[in-house]
Amino acid sequence: MSSTARRKADDAERLSNSKLHFGIIRFMFESGAKLSMTSVPLATSATLYHRFFREFSVKDFDPHMIAITCLYLAGKVEEEHVRLTDIINVTYRILHPDKLPLDIGPTFWTLRDSIIQCELFITRALQFHFAVDHPHKYLVHYLKSLYDWLDRETVEHVPIASTSWALLSDSYHGTICLSHRPDVIAVAVLHITLQSYGVNVPPHDSHDTKYEWWEALIDDIRWSDIKHIVNKLFDLYDLETATLT
């Protein structure tokens, strides 16, 4: 196979894997919503999932089983424990909508044992590295600062918080959480939100030097990093369209 053909084959495989992982994260978030899991544990579950498949191939492991196990693990990590029985029942119903609810029987016990064994394997595979520094806490802090800089009408009528929070949640459908600092991700989703609603934040003055609002929040932030995250998030929305068609 020529280098060009190999490159095309690799690109096609990466696209296929990206579509697969996008769909799996959507499944995880749907399951988490039905299990009443909050934003941070769901974000942790997605991060653990992406960390696992950064090291291993989807050809070797069932992504749904890894996803379900990551949901269970994330509940423990974030001290928002979800009963394994509930996880099994909810995920089974989502994956098998045409079947009757799962009874306590051979299938249930097989799934339960599989998740427990998978939990042990993921724990070893990730070398007990479960701690995650999420953008959520940075986003809350930055929103407070932005509200001090914006006029009252904008704060009261523009859904900056809810939109940026939704964008942050969407970012976990890809691997942005693995490749960028959480504080910069928080700034990036705020930037998209402000641009979407046409909200301008007044520049800040310091010793006769003007600087942008994000530079007031993070000393070493670079515009190129923000732009890269924005582009990757837009790529995810393009991927969603491609996945649905």
C-alpha positions in Angstrom: 0.0 0.0 0.0 1.3 3.4 -0.9 1.9 6.1 1.7 -1.0 8.1 0.3 -3.3 5.2 0.5 -2.1 4.4 4.0 -2.7 7.9 5.1 -6.2 7.9 3.7 -6.9 4.6 5.5 -5.6 6.0 8.8 -7.7 9.1 8.4 -10.8 7.0 7.7 -10.1 4.9 10.8 -9.7 7.9 13.0 -12.9 9.4 11.7 -14.7 6.1 12.3 -13.3 5.9 15.8 -14.3 9.5 16.6 -17.9 8.8 15.5 -18.0 5.7 17.6 -16.7 7.5 20.7 -19.1 10.4 20.1 -22.0 8.0 20.1 -20.7 6.2 23.2 -20.3 9.4 25.2 -23.9 10.4 24.2 -25.0 7.0 25.5 -23.2 7.6 28.8 -24.7 11.1 29.2 -28.2 9.7 28.5 -27.7 7.0 31.0 -26.3 9.4 33.6 -29.3 11.7 33.2 -31.6 8.8 33.8 -29.5 7.9 36.9 -29.7 11.5 38.1 -25.9 11.9 38.0 -24.7 15.5 38.1 -22.3 17.3 35.7 -19.0 16.6 37.4 -19.4 12.8 37.8 -20.5 12.6 34.2 -17.5 14.6 33.1 -15.3 12.3 35.1 -16.8 9.2 33.5 -16.2 10.6 30.1 -12.6 11.5 31.0 -11.9 8.0 32.3 -13.4 6.6 29.1 -11.2 8.8 26.9 -8.1 8.0 29.0 -8.7 4.3 28.6 -9.1 4.4 24.8 -6.1 6.7 24.5 -4.1 3.6 25.6 -6.2 0.8 24.1 -8.0 0.1 20.8 -11.7 -0.3 20.4 -10.9 -3.4 18.4 -9.9 -5.1 21.6 -12.5 -3.9 24.0 -16.3 -3.5 24.0 -16.7 0.3 24.3 -20.2 0.0 25.8 -18.9 -2.2 28.6 -16.0 0.3 29.2 -18.5 3.2 29.2 -20.8 1.5 31.7 -18.0 0.7 34.0 -16.6 4.2 33.8 -20.0 5.5 34.9 -19.9 3.2 37.9 -16.3 4.2 38.7 -17.0 7.9 38.3 -19.7 7.7 40.9 -17.2 6.3 43.4 -14.5 8.8 42.5 -16.8 11.8 42.9 -18.5 10.4 46.0 -21.9 10.3 44.1 -22.3 6.6 44.3 -24.8 5.0 42.0 -26.1 1.5 42.7 -24.7 -1.0 40.2 -28.1 -2.6 39.9 -29.5 0.8 38.7 -26.7 1.3 36.2 -27.3 -2.2 34.8 -31.0 -1.7 34.5 -30.8 1.8 33.0 -28.1 1.0 30.4 -29.7 -2.2 29.4 -33.0 -0.4 28.7 -31.2 2.2 26.6 -29.3 -0.4 24.6 -32.3 -2.8 24.2 -35.4 -0.5 24.0 -37.4 -3.3 22.3 -36.8 -5.8 25.1 -38.6 -6.2 28.4 -36.9 -4.8 31.5 -34.1 -6.9 32.8 -35.1 -9.4 35.5 -32.8 -10.7 38.2 -31.6 -13.7 36.4 -28.6 -15.1 34.4 -28.3 -12.1 32.1 -28.3 -9.7 35.0 -25.7 -11.6 37.0 -23.5 -12.0 33.9 -23.6 -8.2 33.3 -22.9 -7.5 37.0 -19.9 -9.9 37.1 -18.6 -8.4 33.8 -18.7 -4.8 35.1 -17.0 -5.8 38.3 -14.2 -7.5 36.4 -14.0 -4.6 34.0 -13.7 -2.2 36.9 -10.7 -4.1 38.2 -9.1 -4.1 34.8 -9.6 -0.3 34.2 -8.3 0.4 37.6 -5.1 -1.4 36.8 -4.9 0.0 33.2 -5.2 3.6 34.4 -2.8 2.9 37.3 -5.3 4.2 39.8 -5.1 7.6 38.2 -8.7 8.7 38.7 -8.3 12.3 39.9 -9.6 14.8 37.4 -9.2 18.6 37.4 -12.4 19.7 35.6 -13.1 23.1 33.9 -16.4 23.4 35.8 -14.9 25.1 38.9 -13.0 27.5 36.8 -16.1 28.3 34.7 -18.1 29.2 37.9 -15.3 31.4 39.1 -14.8 33.2 35.7 -18.6 33.7 35.4 -18.6 35.6 38.6 -15.8 37.9 37.3 -17.5 38.4 34.0 -20.8 39.4 35.7 -18.9 42.1 37.5 -17.6 43.5 34.2 -20.9 43.4 32.2 -23.9 45.6 32.4 -26.9 44.5 34.4 -29.2 44.0 31.4 -26.8 41.7 29.7 -26.3 39.6 32.9 -30.1 39.3 33.4 -31.2 38.6 29.9 -28.3 36.7 28.1 -28.0 33.0 29.2 -24.3 33.1 29.4 -24.0 30.6 32.3 -26.4 28.0 30.9 -25.0 28.2 27.3 -21.3 28.0 28.4 -22.2 25.1 30.7 -23.9 23.2 27.8 -20.9 23.9 25.6 -18.6 22.5 28.3 -20.7 19.4 28.5 -20.6 18.9 24.8 -16.8 19.2 24.8 -16.6 15.8 26.5 -17.8 14.1 23.4 -14.3 14.4 22.2 -10.8 14.4 23.7 -10.5 18.2 24.5 -10.4 17.2 28.2 -7.2 15.3 27.6 -5.3 17.8 25.4 -6.0 21.2 27.1 -5.8 22.7 30.5 -9.2 23.0 32.3 -8.9 26.7 33.0 -8.3 27.4 29.3 -11.2 25.2 28.3 -13.4 27.2 30.6 -12.3 30.4 28.9 -12.8 28.9 25.5 -16.5 28.0 26.1 -17.1 31.4 27.6 -15.5 33.0 24.5 -17.9 31.0 22.2 -20.9 32.0 24.3 -20.0 35.7 24.3 -19.4 35.7 20.6 -22.6 33.8 19.9 -24.7 36.5 21.7 -22.7 39.4 20.5 -21.6 40.4 24.0 -18.5 42.5 24.2 -16.5 42.6 27.4 -14.8 46.0 27.9 -11.0 45.8 27.7 -9.0 46.2 30.9 -6.5 48.9 31.5 -3.3 48.4 33.4 -0.5 51.0 33.3 -1.9 52.4 30.1 -1.9 48.9 28.5 -5.2 47.3 27.3 -5.7 43.6 27.5 -8.5 41.2 26.8 -10.8 39.8 29.5 -9.3 36.3 29.4 -5.9 37.8 30.1 -7.3 39.2 33.3 -8.3 35.7 34.3 -5.2 33.7 33.4 -1.8 35.2 33.2 -0.2 32.8 30.8 -3.1 32.1 28.5 -2.6 32.3 24.7 -5.1 33.2 22.1 -3.9 30.3 20.0 -4.9 27.8 22.7 -8.4 29.3 22.9 -8.8 29.3 19.1 -7.6 25.6 19.0 -10.2 24.6 21.6 -12.9 26.5 19.7 -12.0 24.8 16.5 -12.0 21.4 18.1 -15.4 22.0 19.6 -16.8 23.1 16.2 -15.3 19.9 14.7 -17.4 18.0 17.3 -20.6 19.6 16.1 -19.6 18.8 12.5 -19.0 15.2 13.7 -22.4 15.1 15.3 -24.0 16.1 12.0 -22.0 13.4 10.2 -22.9 10.8 12.8 -26.6 11.5 12.4 -26.6 11.4 8.6 
